[in-house]
Amino acid sequence: MAGLYLTDLTLSHFRSHRRAALVLDGRPVALWGPNGAGKTNVLEAVSLLSPGRGLRRAGAEELARRPEAIGWKVSAVLRAGAAIHELETTAEAAHPRAVRIDGKAAPQAALARICRIVWLVPSMDRLWIEAAEGRRRFLDRLTLSFSPHHAEAVLAYEKAMRERNRLLKDMARDTGWYAALEAQMAEQGALIQSARAAALARIATAQAASDTAFPVADLALTGPEDAGDPQGAEALAEAFARGRSRDMAAGRTLIGPHRADLAATYAAKDVPAAQCSTGEQKALLISLILANARALAEDVGAPPILLLDEVAAHLDAARRAALYDEICALGAQAFLTGTGFELFDTLGPRAQGFEVTETGGLSALSERPLP
Ligand SMILES: Nc1ncnc2c1ncn2[C@@H]1O[C@H](COP(=O)(O)OP(=O)(O)OP(=O)(O)O)[C@@H](O)[C@H]1O
């Protein structure tokens, strides 16, 4: 049985779900139904039990059920080893995304300390060929799963950088002010760099140690070509100070961990991920997520909750069966979506099944055992 899983998941006035209540037992969860039925909405609700804007990066106001709802709520009971926590996230009048843990108000970042969630969604199919931002976000989610404090470091870094960017835009000359903000950015930036590097190293070891059906990806951190890559707090602080006039001309900070990029190579072929086939690129992402899950299972005793949206349909039958076997061997509570239950044929009773239907814009879920 999984060491980290949701037992009671409730969605209220969340997108197409007026009220959905799923009683879960730790097995993987297969959700099937036609396009637009409301499957991804369930995964998105779960993703909001971790810090950040969830798997669609939607604004909190988009999440309330149209047309009548003004707020929404997602709540769940989380089992983490012997501990049980009540998690709740809501949009309230005063707060677009309030979090409560065990009945007490908590910052979003506190979710990362008790609930690890990693996802793969169709919009990530172009991750290796699109802008660096998406890759950085992917890297930071992997990193966060290993280092729960990573969310705080990223937030603190970005806050100081926004203030510095404001100074730059205002052409401010107050060197003391710059130095104070740059010191904060350098301190948090060094934490970000080391947490990312540690996460990549851990994933590399997990990939090397495993016999998996998915291709190994060699990962490396890179920076923007023109910016060099200062590492550590001292080098970062020096680089920020040195770059002030260039940054002032650009009106923003041009170097630092917010510009880092993630490069991946399909190891067996020695081909950069961006030049691989669509299927190969997807397989690399699945491989990384499984390596992440194996590493966490080893390090903290439980794999993360996995949200795998429309992953099954893109795999051939052998790879699909291998994915399910790996998920079950890990004991991960993976939420999987697909348009038909036949996509989950080789999972059978190893998973809980839910059929998702939609009538008049309203989604409904019914638990149905998988044959
Ligand atoms: N705020 C909202 N209020 C009401 N309905 C919404 C809201 N946001 C999205 N929807 C509806 O939810 C549906 C999409 O649900 P979802 O993305 O979960 O579908 P899906 O079952 O994953 O479909 P697919 O198989 O196409 O990926 C759409 O019909 C959309 O109109």
The ligand as an SDF file (V2000), in Angstrom:
LIG
                    3D

 31 33  0  0  0  0  0  0  0  0999 V2000
  -14.9360   27.3290  -14.2550 N   0  0  0  0  0  0  0  0  0  0  0  0
  -15.6250   26.3880  -14.9140 C   0  0  0  0  0  0  0  0  0  0  0  0
  -16.9600   26.2220  -14.7000 N   0  0  0  0  0  0  0  0  0  0  0  0
  -17.6670   25.2830  -15.3590 C   0  0  0  0  0  0  0  0  0  0  0  0
  -17.1320   24.4340  -16.2590 N   0  0  0  0  0  0  0  0  0  0  0  0
  -15.8130   24.5580  -16.5090 C   0  0  0  0  0  0  0  0  0  0  0  0
  -14.9950   25.5340  -15.8530 C   0  0  0  0  0  0  0  0  0  0  0  0
  -13.7500   25.4150  -16.3170 N   0  0  0  0  0  0  0  0  0  0  0  0
  -13.7520   24.4190  -17.2190 C   0  0  0  0  0  0  0  0  0  0  0  0
  -14.9980   23.8910  -17.3370 N   0  0  0  0  0  0  0  0  0  0  0  0
  -15.4290   22.8020  -18.2210 C   0  0  0  0  0  0  0  0  0  0  0  0
  -14.7510   21.6180  -17.9080 O   0  0  0  0  0  0  0  0  0  0  0  0
  -14.6370   20.8380  -19.0960 C   0  0  0  0  0  0  0  0  0  0  0  0
  -13.2090   20.3660  -19.2860 C   0  0  0  0  0  0  0  0  0  0  0  0
  -12.9510   19.4290  -18.3290 O   0  0  0  0  0  0  0  0  0  0  0  0
  -11.6050   18.5830  -18.3610 P   0  0  0  0  0  0  0  0  0  0  0  0
  -10.5030   19.3810  -18.9300 O   0  0  0  0  0  0  0  0  0  0  0  0
  -11.4580   17.9960  -17.0260 O   0  0  0  0  0  0  0  0  0  0  0  0
  -12.0200   17.4930  -19.4480 O   0  0  0  0  0  0  0  0  0  0  0  0
  -11.3530   16.0800  -19.7070 P   0  0  0  0  0  0  0  0  0  0  0  0
  -12.3420   15.0340  -19.2770 O   0  0  0  0  0  0  0  0  0  0  0  0
   -9.9990   16.0010  -19.1290 O   0  0  0  0  0  0  0  0  0  0  0  0
  -11.3100   16.1300  -21.2720 O   0  0  0  0  0  0  0  0  0  0  0  0
  -10.1950   15.6870  -22.3620 P   0  0  0  0  0  0  0  0  0  0  0  0
  -10.3560   14.2120  -22.5240 O   0  0  0  0  0  0  0  0  0  0  0  0
  -10.6450   16.4120  -23.5730 O   0  0  0  0  0  0  0  0  0  0  0  0
   -8.8770   16.1290  -21.8610 O   0  0  0  0  0  0  0  0  0  0  0  0
  -15.0010   21.7110  -20.2680 C   0  0  0  0  0  0  0  0  0  0  0  0
  -16.2690   21.3060  -20.7440 O   0  0  0  0  0  0  0  0  0  0  0  0
  -15.0720   23.1080  -19.6770 C   0  0  0  0  0  0  0  0  0  0  0  0
  -16.0440   23.9090  -20.2770 O   0  0  0  0  0  0  0  0  0  0  0  0
  1  2  1  0
  2  3  1  0
  2  7  2  0
  3  4  2  0
  4  5  1  0
  5  6  2  0
  6  7  1  0
  6 10  1  0
  7  8  1  0
  8  9  2  0
  9 10  1  0
 10 11  1  0
 11 12  1  0
 11 30  1  0
 12 13  1  0
 13 14  1  0
 13 28  1  0
 14 15  1  0
 15 16  1  0
 16 17  2  0
 16 18  1  0
 16 19  1  0
 19 20  1  0
 20 21  2  0
 20 22  1  0
 20 23  1  0
 23 24  1  0
 24 25  2  0
 24 26  1  0
 24 27  1  0
 28 29  1  0
 28 30  1  0
 30 31  1  0
M  END
$$$$
